[in-house]
Amino acid sequence: MVHKFKVSGRGPFPFDMLRYDEAWPVETMDALKLAAFDRREITLLANREPTVARWESFGWLVTSKLY
């Protein structure tokens, strides 16, 4: 099952979370947002449910789960 969710944050994107949650950006625009530093929301797909507490430890929020 593939999980779709959104994360929101600002500053450096925690790239290790992509590996940890086995996730990838949904669309090209989401991938481009990874390099920005202002507040942004990124839609991701993953092979597992997002680890909400770990995202929060990097200062990012899982804003929605869109199964």
C-alpha positions as CSV (number, residue, x, y, z in Angstrom):
1,M,0.0,0.0,0.0
2,V,1.3,3.4,-0.9
3,H,0.6,6.3,1.6
4,K,0.2,9.9,0.5
5,F,0.8,12.7,3.0
6,K,1.8,16.3,3.2
7,V,4.5,17.8,5.4
8,S,4.9,21.5,6.2
9,G,8.0,23.4,7.4
10,R,10.6,26.0,6.7
11,G,14.4,26.0,6.5
12,P,16.5,23.1,5.4
13,F,14.4,20.1,4.3
14,P,15.2,16.9,6.4
15,F,16.3,14.8,3.4
16,D,17.0,11.8,5.6
17,M,13.3,11.5,6.2
18,L,12.8,10.5,2.6
19,R,15.0,7.5,3.2
20,Y,13.6,6.8,6.7
21,D,9.9,6.9,5.5
22,E,10.7,5.4,2.1
23,A,9.1,8.5,0.6
24,W,9.4,10.6,-2.6
25,P,7.9,13.8,-3.9
26,V,4.6,13.4,-5.7
27,E,5.2,15.9,-8.5
28,T,8.0,18.0,-9.9
29,M,6.8,21.1,-8.1
30,D,7.0,19.2,-4.8
31,A,10.6,18.1,-5.6
32,L,11.5,21.8,-6.4
33,K,10.2,22.9,-3.0
34,L,12.8,20.7,-1.3
35,A,15.5,23.3,-2.0
36,A,13.5,26.3,-0.8
37,F,13.9,27.8,2.7
38,D,10.6,29.6,3.2
39,R,7.5,27.9,4.7
40,R,6.2,25.4,2.3
41,E,4.0,22.3,2.1
42,I,5.2,19.2,0.2
43,T,3.1,16.3,-0.9
44,L,4.9,12.9,-0.6
45,L,4.2,9.3,-1.4
46,A,5.7,6.5,0.8
47,N,5.8,2.8,1.1
48,R,4.9,3.1,4.8
49,E,3.0,5.5,7.1
50,P,4.8,8.7,8.0
51,T,6.6,8.7,11.3
52,V,5.0,11.9,12.6
53,A,7.1,12.3,15.8
54,R,10.3,12.0,13.8
55,W,9.2,14.7,11.3
56,E,8.4,16.9,14.3
57,S,11.9,16.3,15.7
58,F,13.2,18.0,12.6
59,G,10.7,20.9,13.0
60,W,8.3,19.7,10.3
61,L,4.7,18.8,10.6
62,V,2.7,16.1,8.9
63,T,-0.3,18.2,8.0
64,S,-2.5,15.6,6.4
65,K,-2.6,11.9,5.5
66,L,-4.3,11.4,2.2
67,Y,-4.7,7.6,1.8
